[in-house]
């Protein structure tokens, strides 16, 4: 489909040579006012100010769309989700209201173990249908690329089932889908007193099967007190790296766990969560090429302190924003809400939040050359807003759906 979009009030995040943004760079968001945008064969072909279209003739096979003063920006790049799950966990939501902590719920067989039991009892086709419906809903909310983790299987069969579902989503979805193997999400009940036994299962049984079927892009570990310590995290990640999986780490969510430092030591693409950071962790992240992915809706849902986003930016870190969509601690994949919460609760500027949710989110999935900015040659995965008075209105009006249309590969969905 060839499409010429005219009368765009603001064309947002226009970049000729996009790179990962860090520190003060996040506050710069290039915008063309009163713009046009040309899409050919699903990719961005060109753009400019409306005045430059005055003498242009309409091309054969080219559809015309009048944006009528709408704003256009790159689709959200959600680099941390868990959307393959068998059932919601609202009963634990009520437990939290009654005062139980995340750790207390996990100790009584809830949390990740609850999802693992339900997932292992659910056929693959049903898991796929559920995840496909969730993915379609997220695309309508403006998500144009997504990373999906396993980690609710905790058995060889369960983890492989999850990853096969993600592979099927990759093959069917019109947006890029990345797969992370998170078998090291927690210890199953049968291995609660035998950590070594479960780690051996991950290394000796799960990883060879994943390699044989080409089921994952990344390996992830929940590095946290009561879960996997830094030494175990490094060992598991290095085993994954040996079969070509790049590391990502669940780091510093509940405690200063050492997860950030071990992730950076391993050259992790990203370290995610970061609710609990000390000076050493922040300085180590700032001095690295690793992206710190912040998940504000998880902190919100768990009533935890929000990530120290301003301190991370001031130290020069590269940060991304993601939804952490999962049934236990962030049952929403709405990146528009993530954007608002980042500004309201973490004091990101709207420009910083948009950059973190688009271009840096794309780089956190190794998609920075495909998505995340208005750049010639990139996929035309775009959000067309309703008419809004300014960019700041997007996070400001947090209760309103301001998306009018979404383009995926240059086509309206």
C-alpha positions in Angstrom: 0.0 0.0 0.0 1.3 3.4 -1.0 -0.1 6.2 1.2 0.4 9.9 1.3 -0.7 11.5 4.6 -1.2 15.2 4.6 -2.1 18.0 7.0 -0.2 16.4 10.0 -0.1 18.9 12.8 3.0 17.3 14.3 5.2 14.6 12.9 7.0 13.3 15.9 10.5 11.7 16.5 11.8 12.4 13.0 15.4 11.1 12.9 17.8 10.5 10.0 20.3 8.4 11.9 18.7 7.0 15.1 20.8 5.8 17.9 20.2 4.8 21.5 19.5 7.9 23.6 21.0 8.4 27.0 20.9 11.1 29.7 20.0 14.6 28.5 19.6 13.3 24.9 16.2 11.8 25.9 14.7 15.3 26.3 15.3 16.1 22.6 12.3 15.0 20.5 12.5 16.3 16.8 9.2 17.3 15.4 8.0 18.7 12.0 5.1 21.0 12.3 2.4 21.0 9.5 3.8 18.0 7.8 3.2 15.3 5.2 4.4 11.7 5.3 4.8 9.2 2.4 4.6 5.5 2.9 5.5 3.0 0.1 5.3 -0.8 0.4 4.8 -0.6 4.1 7.8 1.6 4.8 8.4 5.2 5.4 9.5 6.8 2.1 9.7 10.5 2.9 8.3 13.5 4.7 8.4 17.2 4.9 6.5 20.4 5.6 3.2 20.8 3.8 4.5 23.8 1.9 6.9 21.5 0.0 3.9 19.6 -1.5 2.5 22.6 -3.3 3.7 21.5 -6.8 3.7 17.8 -6.3 1.5 15.7 -8.6 -0.6 12.9 -7.2 1.0 9.6 -8.1 -0.8 6.6 -9.7 -1.5 3.8 -7.1 -1.1 6.3 -4.2 -3.9 6.7 -1.7 -4.3 10.0 0.0 -5.2 10.4 3.7 -5.9 13.8 5.2 -4.8 13.8 8.9 -6.9 16.9 9.5 -4.5 18.2 12.2 -3.8 15.0 13.9 -0.4 14.1 15.4 1.6 11.1 14.1 4.3 9.4 16.1 6.1 6.0 15.9 4.2 3.0 17.4 5.2 2.0 20.9 8.0 -0.6 21.2 7.1 -2.7 24.3 10.3 -4.5 25.2 9.2 -6.5 28.3 6.0 -8.5 28.4 4.6 -11.9 29.6 1.5 -12.1 27.5 1.4 -15.9 27.1 -0.5 -17.0 30.2 -3.4 -19.3 30.9 -5.5 -17.2 33.4 -5.8 -14.0 35.2 -5.0 -13.7 39.0 -7.5 -11.2 40.4 -7.8 -13.3 43.6 -4.2 -12.3 44.4 -5.1 -8.7 43.6 -7.6 -9.0 46.5 -4.9 -10.7 48.7 -2.8 -7.6 48.1 -5.6 -5.3 49.1 -5.9 -7.3 52.3 -2.2 -6.7 53.0 -0.3 -9.7 51.8 3.1 -8.9 50.2 4.4 -10.2 46.8 6.7 -12.6 48.7 3.9 -13.8 51.0 1.7 -14.6 48.1 4.5 -16.5 46.4 5.3 -18.4 49.6 1.8 -19.9 49.7 2.0 -21.1 46.1 0.6 -18.1 44.4 2.3 -15.7 42.1 4.4 -17.2 39.4 3.7 -20.8 40.7 0.0 -20.1 40.3 0.5 -19.2 36.7 2.8 -22.1 36.1 0.2 -24.7 37.3 -2.5 -23.2 35.1 -0.3 -22.9 32.1 0.9 -26.5 32.3 -2.7 -27.7 32.4 -3.7 -25.6 29.3 -3.3 -26.9 25.8 -1.0 -25.0 23.4 -3.7 -24.1 21.0 -5.7 -22.4 23.7 -2.7 -20.5 25.0 -2.0 -19.3 21.4 -5.6 -18.1 20.9 -5.5 -16.2 24.2 -2.2 -14.6 23.5 -3.3 -13.7 19.9 -6.3 -11.9 21.2 -4.1 -10.0 23.7 -1.6 -9.1 21.0 -4.4 -7.7 18.6 -5.7 -5.6 21.5 -2.2 -4.2 22.1 -1.7 -3.3 18.5 -5.0 -1.3 18.6 -3.5 0.6 21.6 -0.5 1.5 19.5 2.1 -1.2 20.1 4.1 -1.8 17.0 6.7 -4.3 18.3 6.8 -6.5 21.4 9.1 -8.9 23.4 7.4 -11.8 25.1 8.9 -14.0 27.8 8.4 -17.6 28.8 8.7 -18.4 32.5 5.2 -19.7 33.5 6.1 -23.3 32.5 8.9 -24.1 34.9 9.1 -27.6 33.4 10.7 -28.7 30.2 7.4 -29.3 28.6 5.8 -26.1 29.9 8.6 -23.8 28.9 8.8 -25.4 25.4 5.1 -25.0 25.0 5.2 -21.3 25.9 8.1 -20.7 23.5 6.3 -22.6 20.7 3.3 -20.3 21.2 5.6 -17.3 21.0 7.1 -18.7 17.8 3.6 -19.1 16.3 2.9 -15.5 17.3 6.1 -14.4 15.5 5.0 -16.2 12.4 1.4 -14.8 12.3 1.8 -11.3 13.7 2.3 -8.3 11.4 4.6 -6.7 14.0 8.0 -7.9 15.1 7.9 -10.3 18.1 11.0 -11.2 20.1 11.1 -14.3 22.4 12.9 -14.5 25.7 13.5 -17.7 27.6 12.8 -17.1 31.3 12.9 -20.6 32.7 14.8 -19.0 35.6 11.7 -17.1 36.7 11.4 -18.9 40.1 12.1 -22.3 41.6 9.2 -24.8 41.2 7.9 -26.3 44.4 9.6 -29.6 43.7 12.9 -27.9 43.5 12.5 -25.4 46.3 15.1 -27.2 48.4 17.1 -28.3 45.3 18.2 -25.2 43.4 21.0 -27.0 41.8 18.7 -29.6 40.4 16.5 -27.1 38.7 19.4 -25.1 37.4 20.8 -28.4 35.9 17.4 -28.9 34.2 17.5 -25.5 32.7 21.1 -26.0 31.4 21.0 -29.7 30.5 17.4 -30.1 29.3 15.7 -26.9 28.4 18.4 -25.0 26.6 19.4 -27.8 24.2 15.7 -28.3 23.3 15.3 -24.5 22.7 18.4 -24.5 20.5 17.2 -27.5 18.5 14.0 -25.7 17.6 15.3 -22.1 17.4 12.7 -21.0 20.0 14.3 -17.9 21.6 16.2 -14.8 20.9 17.2 -13.9 24.5 17.8 -15.5 27.9 16.4 -13.9 31.0 16.8 -14.6 34.7 14.9 -13.2 37.7 18.0 -12.1 39.8 16.5 -11.4 43.2 16.6 -12.4 46.9 14.7 -15.6 47.3 14.9 -16.4 43.6 18.2 -16.5 41.6 21.4 -15.0 43.1 24.0 -13.2 40.9 26.2 -16.3 40.7 23.3 -18.5 39.6 22.2 -15.8 37.2 25.6 -15.6 35.5 25.9 -19.4 35.2 22.4 -19.7 33.6 23.0 -16.7 31.3 26.4 -18.0 30.1 24.8 -21.3 29.3 22.3 -19.5 27.2 24.9 -17.4 25.6 26.7 -20.5 24.5 23.8 -21.4 22.2 23.5 -17.8 20.9 20.9 -16.3 23.3 21.7 -12.7 24.3 21.1 -11.9 28.0 18.4 -9.7 29.5 18.0 -9.6 33.3 15.1 -9.0 35.7 17.2 -6.8 38.1 16.8 -4.8 41.3 13.0 -5.1 41.6 12.5 -5.9 45.2 16.1 -5.5 46.6 19.5 -4.2 45.6 20.1 -7.7 44.2 23.3 -7.3 42.2 21.3 -8.0 39.1 22.2 -4.8 37.4 25.9 -5.3 37.8 25.8 -9.0 36.7 23.8 -8.0 33.7 26.3 -5.4 32.7 29.2 -7.8 33.3 27.5 -10.2 30.8 26.9 -7.4 28.2 23.1 -7.7 28.7 20.9 -6.0 26.1 18.8 -4.6 29.0 18.3 -4.8 32.7 14.7 -4.5 33.6 12.6 -3.2 36.6 15.2 -1.2 38.6 12.8 -0.1 41.3 15.6 -0.6 43.9 18.8 1.1 42.8 21.8 2.3 44.8 24.5 4.7 43.6 26.8 1.8 42.5 24.1 0.2 40.4 23.2 3.5 38.7 26.8 4.5 38.0 27.5 1.0 36.6 24.5 1.2 34.3 25.5 4.8 33.2 29.0 3.6 32.2 27.6 0.7 30.1 26.0 0.1 26.8 23.1 -1.7 28.5 19.6 -0.2 28.5 17.7 0.2 31.8 14.1 -0.7 31.1 11.6 0.8 33.5 8.3 -0.8 34.2 6.2 1.8 36.1 2.9 -0.1 35.9 4.4 -3.0 37.9 5.6 -0.7 40.6 2.1 1.0 40.6 0.2 -2.4 40.8 2.5 -3.7 43.6 2.4 -0.3 45.5 6.2 -0.2 45.4 8.3 3.0 45.1 8.7 3.9 41.4 11.9 3.6 39.6 14.4 6.5 40.1 14.1 7.7 36.5 15.3 11.2 37.1 18.4 10.1 38.9 19.1 7.5 36.1 18.8 10.2 33.4 20.9 12.7 35.4 23.7 10.1 35.6 23.6 9.6 31.8 21.8 6.2 31.6 20.0 4.9 28.6 16.4 4.1 29.6 13.4 2.5 27.9 9.8 2.1 29.0 7.8 -1.1 28.8 4.5 -2.5 30.2 5.6 -5.8 31.9 2.1 -7.0 30.9 1.5 -10.1 33.0 -1.3 -11.6 35.1 0.3 -11.0 38.5 2.0 -7.7 38.8 1.1 -5.7 35.8 -2.2 -6.9 34.1 -2.2 -4.2 31.4 -0.2 -3.8 28.2 -1.5 -0.2 27.6 1.7 1.7 26.7 -0.3 4.9 26.7 -0.9 4.4 30.5 2.8 3.6 30.9 3.7 6.9 29.2 1.4 8.8 31.6 2.5 7.1 34.7 6.2 7.7 33.7 5.5 11.5 33.6 3.2 11.6 36.6 5.0 9.3 39.0 8.6 9.3 37.7 8.7 12.9 36.6 9.8 12.2 33.0 9.3 15.0 30.6 6.8 14.0 27.8 9.7 14.1 25.3 11.8 11.8 27.5 8.9 9.3 27.9 8.1 9.2 24.2 11.7 8.6 23.3 12.0 5.9 26.0 8.8 4.2 24.7 9.7 4.3 21.0 13.3 4.5 19.9 15.0 3.2 23.0 12.3 0.5 23.4 13.2 -0.5 19.8 16.9 -0.7 20.6 16.1 -2.8 23.7 14.8 -5.5 21.2 17.5 -4.9 18.6 15.0 -3.2 16.3 16.4 0.3 16.3 17.0 0.1 12.6 13.5 -1.0 11.9 11.2 0.9 14.3 10.9 3.6 16.9 11.4 6.7 14.8 10.2 8.5 11.7 13.1 7.5 9.5 13.2 6.6 5.7 13.3 2.9 5.2 11.8 2.0 8.6 8.5 0.1 8.9 5.5 2.4 8.9 4.2 1.3 12.3 2.6 4.5 13.4 0.1 6.1 15.8 -2.3 8.7 14.5 -3.8 10.6 17.4 -7.1 12.4 17.7 -6.5 16.2 17.4 -4.6 17.2 20.5 -3.4 20.6 21.5 0.2 19.5 22.3 2.4 16.5 22.8 2.2 17.0 26.5 -1.5 16.3 26.3 -0.8 12.6 25.6 0.5 11.8 29.1 -1.5 14.6 30.7 -5.0 13.2 29.7 -4.2 9.8 31.2 -7.8 8.6 31.3 -8.6 9.3 27.6 -8.1 7.2 24.6 -6.3 9.6 22.3 -5.5 7.1 19.5 -7.6 7.6 16.4 -5.9 5.1 14.1 -2.9 2.7 14.0 -0.9 1.9 11.0 1.0 -1.4 10.9 3.3 -1.9 7.9 1.6 1.1 6.3 -1.9 -0.3 6.6 -4.7 0.7 8.9 -5.8 -1.9 11.4 
